[in-house]
Amino acid sequence: MPQTDSDSVRTTPATPSVPTPRAWAVVLTACAGQFLVVLDVSVVNVALPSMRTDLGLSALGLQWVLNAYAIAFAGFMLLGGRASDLYGRKAMFLLGLGLFTAASVAGGLAQEGWQLVAARAVQGLGAAVLSPATLTLVTGAVPAGAARTRAIGTWTAVGAAGGAAGGFVGGLLVDLLSWRWVLLINVPIGVLVLAGALLWLREARTGAGRRLDLPGAVLVTAGLATLAYGIVQTEEAGWTAPATLLTLLGGLTLLAVFVVVEARTAEPLMPLKIFRTRAVTAANVAILLCGSSSFGMWFFMTNYAQSVLGYTPLQAGLALVPSSLAVVLGSKGAPYLMQTVGARNLAVIGALVGAAGFAWQSTLTADGTFLGTILGPGILMMAGLGLATTPLATLATSSAAPSDAGLVSGLVNTSRTMGGALGLAVLSTIAAAATPAVTSGAPDPSSLVPGYAMAFRVATGVLVGAALLMLLWLPRPTRTVARRG
């Protein structure tokens, strides 16, 4: 039975079964796959100028190198999650990683701009199939209790580290080799992970005998992809442009029709009953809000270091390494703190710690120092988000029925990805509006500071709001703790 109004950590049995070494091999394999797909959200950022020079891409074409991946990733995520339930977690992991690796080869060898964009779209599709299976494999391999919470903490940390490491890895590869290696590096790693998956993963499916809800799959995929397309277009066209409004309205309309269809379908792609589980709904909304802040943090911090402080791409990546380590430590430390304060309380504390970091970062200046405007606030921001995300993912996945495990995993990933896309678009618009207009000549890098500061202030408010939402909406922990002995 799924849990609805209890803290999953506080209600675990006193003597849970101990995970085997093979189980941890499954966790490491799944986490390696998750690292690859999250890394590719950000790793190409520092390679964009080289791509533009080599392939003759226009500004719009360059934007689509990023957008094609993000739209396919977000649009197909729920479909990928349900597919892992119906057709097998190992099968979907292998299919997704195979697609992702093959598309990395095509992108790294691209000779035309359209070839690179098409390869990035297929990469996003592979990532959408692969990513939900990774979390489902983790939760299925390790028994419920403290060990599973630690495994989810590892998955969260590795995913966060993938996003955080993008700037550093990309800068290193572009400086030492070429832009092509930000894609080709996926190939040897992908082959190794595929070998590990064939060796260690065991097939598991929980929806045997059920059919895929094709109308629901088409509607939710089209709706999410259209919504993601509308969001990423806002940076170029603005939020009030007719094309933007029509696209966003179209995406929301498709999702509304999806909800109506799912309510009337005997075997729906997304049983709406999962949203009756308070922990699933509240945790996913909180994950969306936290993701909206974290994605923007990496974007603005990387640009601030390079455009305002004059760092090279590699220097900017190195400067953010402590922040990357902070999110890993926060995610890995969360399972131990959850045993003391509970998942709900730790998620609230983490969001408030992150908000303190964003508030500090909003004081950045044009002549900021590494210690005061990158290191200190960066560590607070990322440690706080790491502390918050692990308990939220634990609450969401432990409160779902086994037959919906892949779907809920896909929902968690979708919430984080869509939150990141929406947050980055909104914060970029806010930053642009707060940036002084340039009347003549080249813009002064210091003119970017007011816009960046405003974006960090808004992100602070979002995290404070997320903390309040979690405090009021997440299930309260039970008062009794299982005795040991």
Secondary structure, 3 states (H helix, E strand, C coil): CCCCCCCCCCCCCCCCCCCCHHHHHHHHHHHHHHHHHHHHHHCCHHHHHHHHHHHCCCHHHHHHHHHHHHHHHHHCHHHHHHHHHHHCHHHHHHHHHHHHHHHHHHHHCCCCHHHHHHHHHHHHHHHHHHHHHHHHHHHHHCCCCHHHHHHHHHHHHHHHHHHHHHHHHHHHHHHHCCCCHHHHCHHHHHHHHHHHHHHHCCCCCCCCCCCCCHHHHHHHHHHHHHHHHHHHHHHHHCCCCHHHHHHHHHHHHHHHHHHHHHHHCCCCCCCHHHHHCHHHHHHHHHHHHHHHHHHHHHHHHHHHHHHHCCCCHHHHHHHCHHHHHHHHHHHHHHHHHHHHHCHHHHHHHHHHHHHHHHHHHCCCCCCCCHHHHHHHHHHHHHHHHHHHHHHHHHHHHHCCCHHHHHHHHHHHHHHHHHHHHHHHHHHHHHHHHHCCCCCCCCCCHHHHHHHHHHHHHHHHHHHHHHHHHHHHHCCCCCCCCCCCC
